[in-house]
Amino acid sequence: MDLYHSVSIGNLTLGGNLFLAPIAGYSDRAFRSLCIECGASFCTTEMVSAEALTRGSEKTESLMARSPVEKEYAVQIFGGNADVMERAVPIVLARTKCSAIDINGGCPVPKIVKSGAGSMLTKEPDRLYSIVKAVKNAAGTVPVTVKIRSGWDSQHLTWKEAAEAALSAGADGITIHARTRAQGYEGKADWEIQRMLVEYVNGRIPVFGSGDAHTPETARKMLEETGVDGVMFARGAMGDPFLFTRTKQYLIEGRYEEVSVKARLLAGFRELDMNIADKGEKQACLQMRKKFCAYSSGIRGGAKIRQSVVNACTKEDYLSIFNSYLV
């Protein structure tokens, strides 16, 4: 089978298998637009609080907005209570017409975990089962996917129990970030667990891999070694939506072309302009500080540039910082 191929998630068929993961503070609709234009097959929003949705939070609703170039996309919701998650689903569907709903069972951030959400769902398969079942009941024909971790820590690897809970409750797809909650985003992802999950699921639903696939070469290696149906890019795509272009070309042709510093920075300014239109200049420029740190990664003198970036407050500030790279 070709490494780059279509994928079916429930009744949703996607033309490729390179996805953008839900990344808090990064995967807003402006960045997702760039990723789709660069070849991403499917993107997921930042994680959205089910609790906040049921309380009518307008700020939370804004996280779910579809980008103008997305034909399909997923909204990721999180919560530790099945009733609240179930009540959030009709709100998601009414506000977005999204193509799929993803359940966050992997976030390691303490405040998320303490609420019974995120990685706690991987740790507590019974809770995960009840939440997936509730969301499926409310979602109707809209596919429901789940993102899990390999376990709580190295002594408590519960990916198999979590996967069985998701399968039993009717999940249409599953993504595994092959790190434990204790690891956070550090250390090495255990791709052997991805391979074993693929074997365990045995084709019943698609399995997607996340963790340490941050180049075309590592994405190809993940597909070849683990048998996952698709790759979910996260940190590797930060400041580099062209990762999708390069990886797609590499999987199809066995080669890829590098992207210039100027092209990357121009993409960053396009993202800035879209966010200014969405959020206003002040908020957009504050949020783009960390993003321009990512866009300038690898540039000669980058450390000095990033010292200036963290103080940028206007578009003109960013232009003055990067002007010499844009000519």
SENU-314500 format. One line per field, with one value per residue (C-alpha): x, y, z; residue in three letters; residue number from 1. Coordinates in Angstrom, 3 decimals. Each point is the difference from the previous one (the first is absolute). Layout:
% SENU-314500
X	(X / ...)
Y	(Y / ...)
Z	(Z / ...)
type	(Ala / ...)
seq	(NUM / ...)
% end
This chain:
% SENU-314500
X	(0.000 / 1.222 / 1.160 / -2.030 / -3.622 / -3.622 / -1.568 / -3.594 / -1.154 / -3.564 / -1.892 / 2.732 / 2.531 / 3.153 / 2.297 / 3.225 / 1.438 / 2.057 / -1.804 / 0.530 / -0.477 / -2.027 / 2.596 / -1.075 / 1.039 / 1.076 / -2.666 / -2.329 / -1.767 / 2.697 / 2.725 / -2.281 / -0.611 / 3.728 / 0.320 / -2.857 / 1.505 / 3.328 / -1.548 / -1.408 / -2.748 / -1.961 / 0.327 / -1.440 / -0.752 / 1.621 / -1.623 / -3.364 / -1.446 / -3.345 / -0.788 / 0.599 / -2.120 / -2.963 / 0.362 / -0.190 / 3.578 / 0.413 / 3.802 / -0.175 / -2.344 / 2.480 / 2.566 / -2.249 / -0.208 / 0.689 / 2.696 / -1.068 / 2.034 / -1.072 / -2.434 / 0.091 / 1.339 / -0.418 / -0.844 / 1.729 / -1.869 / 1.165 / -1.723 / -0.152 / -3.773 / -1.992 / -3.209 / 1.768 / 1.818 / -3.293 / -1.678 / 2.920 / -0.313 / -3.234 / 1.560 / 3.076 / -2.119 / -2.322 / 2.828 / 2.458 / -1.266 / 3.315 / 0.864 / 1.059 / 0.204 / 3.210 / 0.182 / 3.132 / 1.263 / 3.636 / 0.663 / 2.476 / -0.531 / -0.791 / -3.118 / -1.507 / 0.867 / -1.396 / -3.366 / -0.076 / 0.765 / 3.044 / 2.421 / -2.329 / -2.188 / 2.877 / 0.598 / -3.699 / -1.394 / -3.455 / -0.296 / 1.259 / -2.612 / -2.864 / 1.173 / 0.496 / -3.391 / -1.692 / 1.659 / -0.847 / -3.632 / -0.157 / 2.026 / -2.340 / 1.715 / 2.974 / 3.138 / 1.514 / 3.724 / 2.141 / 3.558 / 1.728 / 3.448 / 1.946 / -0.810 / 0.408 / 3.660 / 2.410 / -1.499 / -3.573 / -0.286 / -3.746 / -0.161 / -1.524 / -2.785 / -0.658 / -0.120 / -2.425 / -2.220 / -0.016 / -0.725 / -2.781 / -1.632 / -0.029 / 2.929 / 0.650 / 3.730 / 2.774 / 3.225 / 2.756 / 2.672 / 2.483 / 1.223 / -1.315 / -1.653 / 3.097 / 2.213 / -2.051 / 1.725 / 3.462 / 1.986 / -0.537 / -3.352 / -0.342 / -0.947 / -0.101 / -3.187 / -1.404 / 0.803 / -1.643 / -3.099 / -0.307 / 0.259 / -2.558 / -2.545 / 0.515 / -1.658 / -3.250 / 0.590 / 2.916 / 2.924 / 2.063 / 3.443 / 1.347 / 3.335 / 3.467 / -1.200 / 1.392 / 1.688 / -0.950 / 2.488 / -1.394 / -3.583 / 0.889 / 1.808 / -3.059 / -2.287 / 2.372 / 0.905 / -3.319 / -2.625 / -2.068 / -2.521 / 1.196 / 2.401 / -1.144 / 2.506 / 0.204 / 3.122 / 1.810 / -2.523 / 0.308 / 1.375 / 0.280 / -3.262 / 2.176 / 0.748 / -3.149 / 1.238 / 3.362 / -1.418 / -2.649 / 2.634 / 2.384 / -2.598 / -1.051 / 3.285 / 2.722 / 1.415 / -0.964 / 1.016 / 1.046 / -1.810 / 1.841 / 0.130 / -1.820 / -2.865 / -0.413 / -0.036 / -2.456 / -2.273 / 0.325 / -1.097 / -2.965 / -0.970 / 0.427 / -2.242 / -2.724 / 0.150 / -0.156 / -3.175 / -1.430 / 1.168 / 1.273 / 3.631 / 0.812 / -1.158 / 1.314 / 3.460 / 0.217 / -0.987 / 2.408 / 3.030 / 0.465 / -0.950 / 2.637 / 2.521 / -0.870 / 0.042 / 3.489 / 1.386 / 3.279 / 0.641 / 3.523 / -0.084 / -3.356 / 0.539 / 0.402 / -3.003 / -2.165 / 0.986 / -1.581 / -3.003 / -1.135 / -0.430 / -1.809 / -3.411 / -0.913 / 0.349 / 2.513 / 2.121 / 0.126 / 0.778 / 2.903 / 1.387 / -0.180 / 0.304 / 3.539 / -1.183 / -2.958 / 1.810)
Y	(0.000 / 3.514 / 1.862 / 3.049 / -1.055 / 0.837 / -0.753 / -0.654 / 1.022 / -1.191 / 1.518 / 2.601 / -0.697 / 2.094 / 0.234 / -0.448 / -1.102 / 2.955 / 1.819 / 3.041 / -0.852 / 2.175 / 2.306 / 2.480 / 3.501 / -1.064 / -1.795 / 2.978 / 0.436 / 2.283 / -2.606 / -2.791 / 1.970 / 0.016 / -3.705 / -0.911 / 2.140 / -1.786 / -3.449 / -1.050 / -2.565 / 0.909 / 2.358 / 0.151 / 3.100 / 0.925 / -1.896 / 1.444 / -0.218 / -1.815 / 1.644 / 3.490 / -0.783 / -1.026 / 3.279 / 2.050 / 1.265 / 2.052 / -0.161 / -3.779 / -0.050 / 2.064 / -2.807 / -2.205 / 2.253 / -1.732 / 1.517 / 1.183 / -2.710 / -2.979 / -2.340 / -2.312 / 0.482 / -1.322 / 1.770 / -1.418 / 0.186 / -0.867 / -0.737 / -2.553 / -0.296 / -2.043 / 2.018 / 3.302 / -1.398 / -1.292 / 3.396 / 1.740 / -2.007 / 1.588 / 3.412 / -0.991 / -1.332 / 3.007 / 2.537 / -1.663 / -2.727 / -1.732 / -3.286 / -1.861 / 0.404 / -0.979 / -0.802 / 1.065 / -2.941 / 1.033 / 3.526 / -0.232 / 3.540 / -0.258 / 2.205 / -2.051 / -3.303 / 1.139 / 0.590 / -3.667 / 0.834 / -0.376 / -2.744 / -1.010 / -1.660 / -2.234 / -0.841 / -0.712 / -2.054 / -0.245 / 3.776 / 0.084 / -2.579 / 1.991 / 3.224 / -1.525 / -1.707 / 3.256 / 2.006 / -2.661 / 0.040 / 3.754 / 0.207 / -2.040 / -0.726 / 2.299 / -2.112 / 0.027 / -0.533 / -0.244 / 1.048 / -1.948 / -0.370 / -3.184 / 0.180 / 1.912 / -0.859 / -2.778 / -2.263 / 0.603 / -0.465 / -0.060 / 0.602 / -3.413 / 0.433 / 3.533 / -1.221 / -2.781 / 2.507 / 2.280 / -2.890 / -1.400 / 3.418 / 0.374 / 2.321 / 0.432 / 0.658 / 0.163 / 1.987 / -0.993 / 2.375 / -2.655 / 1.748 / -0.370 / 2.770 / 0.140 / 0.630 / 2.963 / 1.041 / -1.132 / -3.151 / -2.391 / -1.152 / -3.793 / -0.942 / -3.665 / 0.820 / 1.541 / -3.197 / -2.130 / 2.213 / -0.420 / -3.753 / 0.064 / 2.099 / -2.255 / 2.224 / 0.573 / 3.758 / 2.102 / 0.649 / 3.175 / 0.554 / 3.039 / 0.683 / 0.612 / 0.186 / 3.445 / -0.477 / -1.722 / -2.750 / -0.692 / 0.076 / -2.609 / -2.077 / 0.093 / -1.171 / -2.788 / -1.243 / 0.271 / -0.481 / 2.998 / 1.246 / 3.585 / 2.400 / 2.754 / 2.873 / 2.229 / 1.869 / -0.750 / 2.136 / 3.009 / 2.847 / -2.348 / -0.781 / -1.018 / -3.213 / -1.359 / 0.977 / -1.660 / -3.150 / -0.534 / 0.408 / -2.342 / -2.740 / 0.182 / 0.770 / -0.973 / 3.510 / 3.495 / 3.604 / 2.193 / 3.265 / 3.292 / 2.105 / 2.746 / -2.339 / -1.119 / 3.548 / 1.123 / -2.838 / 1.340 / 3.460 / -1.520 / -1.708 / 3.295 / 1.817 / -2.658 / 0.176 / 3.800 / -0.289 / -2.512 / 1.398 / 3.539 / 1.118 / 0.094 / -3.515 / -1.466 / 1.494 / -1.266 / -3.517 / 0.061 / 0.554 / -3.704 / -0.810 / 2.314 / -1.561 / -3.272 / 1.525 / 1.400 / -3.282 / -0.884 / 3.512 / 1.300 / 2.352 / -1.453 / 0.357 / 3.766 / 0.192 / -1.866 / 2.439 / 2.724 / -2.133 / -0.497 / 3.780 / 0.547 / 1.670 / 1.084 / -1.297 / 2.771 / -1.365 / -3.390 / 1.566 / 1.954 / -3.162 / -2.148 / 2.601 / -1.041 / -3.606 / 0.990 / 1.867)
Z	(0.000 / -0.748 / 3.105 / -1.027 / -0.416 / 0.733 / 3.383 / 1.060 / 3.480 / 0.402 / -2.924 / -0.608 / -2.759 / -0.164 / -2.988 / 1.962 / 3.329 / 1.250 / 2.804 / 2.206 / 3.662 / 2.354 / 1.591 / 2.678 / -0.998 / -3.486 / -2.053 / -0.395 / -3.283 / -1.438 / 0.461 / -1.155 / -3.207 / -0.728 / 0.776 / -2.352 / -2.760 / 0.558 / -0.360 / 3.373 / -0.516 / 3.135 / 2.963 / 3.503 / 2.047 / 3.264 / 2.865 / 1.002 / 3.500 / 0.028 / 3.330 / -1.417 / -3.061 / 2.127 / 1.906 / -3.191 / -0.174 / -3.192 / 0.267 / 0.072 / -2.998 / -2.017 / 0.284 / -2.126 / -3.067 / -3.313 / -2.186 / -3.461 / -1.774 / 2.116 / -1.751 / 3.023 / 3.500 / 3.520 / 3.241 / 3.055 / 3.295 / 3.494 / 3.271 / 2.765 / 0.318 / -2.519 / 0.474 / -0.634 / -3.024 / -1.399 / 0.465 / -1.711 / -3.217 / -1.328 / 0.617 / -2.021 / -2.844 / -0.032 / -0.036 / -2.358 / -2.346 / 0.708 / -1.703 / 3.162 / 3.763 / 1.763 / 3.721 / 1.852 / 2.038 / -0.048 / 1.301 / 2.937 / 1.348 / 3.749 / 0.015 / -2.847 / 1.657 / 3.371 / -1.666 / -1.028 / -3.620 / -2.233 / 1.052 / 2.818 / -2.634 / -1.077 / 3.660 / 0.679 / -2.906 / 1.582 / 0.003 / -3.587 / -1.022 / 1.523 / -1.652 / -3.456 / 0.260 / 1.000 / -2.749 / -2.598 / 1.078 / -0.428 / -3.212 / -2.176 / -3.312 / 0.661 / 0.606 / 3.491 / 0.529 / 3.123 / 0.772 / 2.782 / 1.543 / 0.604 / 3.710 / 3.239 / 0.546 / -0.928 / 2.696 / -1.136 / -3.771 / -0.584 / -3.760 / -0.661 / 2.564 / -1.280 / -3.584 / 0.908 / 1.814 / -3.048 / -2.367 / 2.187 / 0.247 / -3.790 / -0.775 / -3.726 / 0.276 / 2.582 / 0.243 / 2.371 / 1.238 / 1.035 / 3.136 / 3.531 / 1.934 / 2.239 / -3.035 / -1.138 / -3.215 / 1.070 / -0.643 / -2.862 / -1.357 / 0.074 / -3.545 / 0.969 / 1.912 / -3.176 / -1.871 / 2.694 / -0.028 / -3.772 / 0.496 / 2.819 / -1.902 / -3.003 / -2.582 / 1.873 / -0.063 / -1.277 / 2.350 / -0.246 / 1.491 / 1.830 / 1.640 / -1.485 / -3.601 / -0.738 / -3.381 / -3.272 / 0.855 / 3.465 / -1.305 / -2.605 / 2.602 / 2.286 / -2.790 / -1.002 / 3.483 / 1.831 / -2.717 / 1.146 / -2.530 / 0.224 / 1.688 / 2.354 / -0.058 / 3.061 / 1.125 / -3.261 / -1.871 / 2.293 / -2.072 / -2.969 / -1.808 / -2.945 / 1.899 / -1.636 / -3.479 / 0.524 / 1.601 / -2.658 / -2.722 / 1.826 / 0.455 / -3.657 / -1.772 / 2.491 / 0.002 / 1.072 / -0.428 / 2.907 / 0.680 / 0.288 / 3.150 / -1.905 / -0.928 / 3.599 / 1.321 / -2.678 / 1.130 / 3.538 / -1.162 / -1.832 / 3.249 / 1.838 / -2.493 / 0.303 / 3.783 / -0.048 / -2.076 / 2.471 / 3.330 / -0.455 / -0.214 / 3.709 / 0.851 / -3.253 / 0.495 / 3.566 / -1.071 / -2.947 / 2.234 / 0.680 / -3.588 / -1.484 / 2.371 / -1.740 / -3.503 / 0.664 / 1.309 / -1.699 / -1.301 / 0.558 / 2.959 / 0.977 / 3.744 / -0.308 / -2.317 / 2.497 / 2.738 / -2.143 / -0.976 / 3.598 / 0.278 / -3.309 / 0.368 / -3.552 / -3.534 / -0.628 / 2.865 / -1.712 / -3.384 / 1.462 / 1.629 / -3.128 / -2.788 / -1.000 / -0.565 / -2.172 / -2.763)
type	(Met / Asp / Leu / Tyr / His / Ser / Val / Ser / Ile / Gly / Asn / Leu / Thr / Leu / Gly / Gly / Asn / Leu / Phe / Leu / Ala / Pro / Ile / Ala / Gly / Tyr / Ser / Asp / Arg / Ala / Phe / Arg / Ser / Leu / Cys / Ile / Glu / Cys / Gly / Ala / Ser / Phe / Cys / Thr / Thr / Glu / Met / Val / Ser / Ala / Glu / Ala / Leu / Thr / Arg / Gly / Ser / Glu / Lys / Thr / Glu / Ser / Leu / Met / Ala / Arg / Ser / Pro / Val / Glu / Lys / Glu / Tyr / Ala / Val / Gln / Ile / Phe / Gly / Gly / Asn / Ala / Asp / Val / Met / Glu / Arg / Ala / Val / Pro / Ile / Val / Leu / Ala / Arg / Thr / Lys / Cys / Ser / Ala / Ile / Asp / Ile / Asn / Gly / Gly / Cys / Pro / Val / Pro / Lys / Ile / Val / Lys / Ser / Gly / Ala / Gly / Ser / Met / Leu / Thr / Lys / Glu / Pro / Asp / Arg / Leu / Tyr / Ser / Ile / Val / Lys / Ala / Val / Lys / Asn / Ala / Ala / Gly / Thr / Val / Pro / Val / Thr / Val / Lys / Ile / Arg / Ser / Gly / Trp / Asp / Ser / Gln / His / Leu / Thr / Trp / Lys / Glu / Ala / Ala / Glu / Ala / Ala / Leu / Ser / Ala / Gly / Ala / Asp / Gly / Ile / Thr / Ile / His / Ala / Arg / Thr / Arg / Ala / Gln / Gly / Tyr / Glu / Gly / Lys / Ala / Asp / Trp / Glu / Ile / Gln / Arg / Met / Leu / Val / Glu / Tyr / Val / Asn / Gly / Arg / Ile / Pro / Val / Phe / Gly / Ser / Gly / Asp / Ala / His / Thr / Pro / Glu / Thr / Ala / Arg / Lys / Met / Leu / Glu / Glu / Thr / Gly / Val / Asp / Gly / Val / Met / Phe / Ala / Arg / Gly / Ala / Met / Gly / Asp / Pro / Phe / Leu / Phe / Thr / Arg / Thr / Lys / Gln / Tyr / Leu / Ile / Glu / Gly / Arg / Tyr / Glu / Glu / Val / Ser / Val / Lys / Ala / Arg / Leu / Leu / Ala / Gly / Phe / Arg / Glu / Leu / Asp / Met / Asn / Ile / Ala / Asp / Lys / Gly / Glu / Lys / Gln / Ala / Cys / Leu / Gln / Met / Arg / Lys / Lys / Phe / Cys / Ala / Tyr / Ser / Ser / Gly / Ile / Arg / Gly / Gly / Ala / Lys / Ile / Arg / Gln / Ser / Val / Val / Asn / Ala / Cys / Thr / Lys / Glu / Asp / Tyr / Leu / Ser / Ile / Phe / Asn / Ser / Tyr / Leu / Val)
seq	(1 / 2 / 3 / 4 / 5 / 6 / 7 / 8 / 9 / 10 / 11 / 12 / 13 / 14 / 15 / 16 / 17 / 18 / 19 / 20 / 21 / 22 / 23 / 24 / 25 / 26 / 27 / 28 / 29 / 30 / 31 / 32 / 33 / 34 / 35 / 36 / 37 / 38 / 39 / 40 / 41 / 42 / 43 / 44 / 45 / 46 / 47 / 48 / 49 / 50 / 51 / 52 / 53 / 54 / 55 / 56 / 57 / 58 / 59 / 60 / 61 / 62 / 63 / 64 / 65 / 66 / 67 / 68 / 69 / 70 / 71 / 72 / 73 / 74 / 75 / 76 / 77 / 78 / 79 / 80 / 81 / 82 / 83 / 84 / 85 / 86 / 87 / 88 / 89 / 90 / 91 / 92 / 93 / 94 / 95 / 96 / 97 / 98 / 99 / 100 / 101 / 102 / 103 / 104 / 105 / 106 / 107 / 108 / 109 / 110 / 111 / 112 / 113 / 114 / 115 / 116 / 117 / 118 / 119 / 120 / 121 / 122 / 123 / 124 / 125 / 126 / 127 / 128 / 129 / 130 / 131 / 132 / 133 / 134 / 135 / 136 / 137 / 138 / 139 / 140 / 141 / 142 / 143 / 144 / 145 / 146 / 147 / 148 / 149 / 150 / 151 / 152 / 153 / 154 / 155 / 156 / 157 / 158 / 159 / 160 / 161 / 162 / 163 / 164 / 165 / 166 / 167 / 168 / 169 / 170 / 171 / 172 / 173 / 174 / 175 / 176 / 177 / 178 / 179 / 180 / 181 / 182 / 183 / 184 / 185 / 186 / 187 / 188 / 189 / 190 / 191 / 192 / 193 / 194 / 195 / 196 / 197 / 198 / 199 / 200 / 201 / 202 / 203 / 204 / 205 / 206 / 207 / 208 / 209 / 210 / 211 / 212 / 213 / 214 / 215 / 216 / 217 / 218 / 219 / 220 / 221 / 222 / 223 / 224 / 225 / 226 / 227 / 228 / 229 / 230 / 231 / 232 / 233 / 234 / 235 / 236 / 237 / 238 / 239 / 240 / 241 / 242 / 243 / 244 / 245 / 246 / 247 / 248 / 249 / 250 / 251 / 252 / 253 / 254 / 255 / 256 / 257 / 258 / 259 / 260 / 261 / 262 / 263 / 264 / 265 / 266 / 267 / 268 / 269 / 270 / 271 / 272 / 273 / 274 / 275 / 276 / 277 / 278 / 279 / 280 / 281 / 282 / 283 / 284 / 285 / 286 / 287 / 288 / 289 / 290 / 291 / 292 / 293 / 294 / 295 / 296 / 297 / 298 / 299 / 300 / 301 / 302 / 303 / 304 / 305 / 306 / 307 / 308 / 309 / 310 / 311 / 312 / 313 / 314 / 315 / 316 / 317 / 318 / 319 / 320 / 321 / 322 / 323 / 324 / 325 / 326 / 327)
% end
